[in-house]
Amino acid sequence: MKLTMKGDTLAIGFSEHDEIATLLQMADMGTTDRDFHLGLVGQIACLGSHKCRVDSGNSNFVLAVVRSVSPRDGLEAMLATQMGAIHAATMMLARRLNHVGTIQQQDTAERALNKLARTFATQMEALKRYRTGGQQKVTVEHVTVNAGGQAIVGAVAKTPRAST
């Protein structure tokens, strides 16, 4: 994605083959809805711009995060976008924490960094819950049956007895 400023307007484009790039990007976002795609790309582009300065690299990083999550639908794409933005902000604050001048600046940066890191972990958990439908999977790796005991391995279904 290539970002440029045209006056006060942020223009979004691609290096070449706009239509093919758009379709590939939509597939990466797990959507076939062009309006959804345009809206999300616009939001991602704004992450890579500040006033009249643009940073295509930051926006492309967030797009790469979305692509690596391999969203299956629009909700997953939005969550992946938020995860990319939160990660970028976390790294910015980590860098800022390394260059603080006062204890107050350190405390402020440390609190914000901690909140962002926890938010990212929460987002990861939300994605996991969404993808699994909220179901938990328990795997038993070791079972011990003592002498005289009985064990059944596999699914057990109760069937009605036949009348005699």
Secondary structure as the mmCIF struct_conf table of DSSP 4:
data_model
#
loop_
_struct_conf.conf_type_id
_struct_conf.id
_struct_conf.beg_label_comp_id
_struct_conf.beg_label_asym_id
_struct_conf.beg_label_seq_id
_struct_conf.end_label_comp_id
_struct_conf.end_label_asym_id
_struct_conf.end_label_seq_id
STRN STRN1 LYS A 2 LYS A 6
TURN_TY1_P TURN_TY1_P1 GLY A 7 ASP A 8
STRN STRN2 THR A 9 GLY A 13
BEND BEND1 SER A 15 GLU A 16
HELX_RH_AL_P HELX_RH_AL_P1 ASP A 18 ASP A 28
TURN_TY1_P TURN_TY1_P2 MET A 29 GLY A 30
HELX_RH_AL_P HELX_RH_AL_P2 ARG A 34 LEU A 47
TURN_TY1_P TURN_TY1_P3 GLY A 48 GLY A 48
STRN STRN3 SER A 49 HIS A 50
TURN_TY1_P TURN_TY1_P4 LYS A 51 CYS A 52
STRN STRN4 ARG A 53 VAL A 54
HELX_RH_AL_P HELX_RH_AL_P3 SER A 56 VAL A 69
BEND BEND2 ARG A 72 ASP A 73
HELX_RH_AL_P HELX_RH_AL_P4 GLY A 74 LEU A 97
TURN_TY1_P TURN_TY1_P5 ASN A 98 HIS A 99
BEND BEND3 THR A 102 THR A 102
HELX_RH_AL_P HELX_RH_AL_P5 ILE A 103 THR A 132
TURN_TY1_P TURN_TY1_P6 GLY A 133 GLY A 134
TURN_TY1_P TURN_TY1_P7 ALA A 147 GLY A 148
BEND BEND4 GLY A 154 GLY A 154
HELX_LH_PP_P HELX_LH_PP_P1 PRO A 160 SER A 163
#
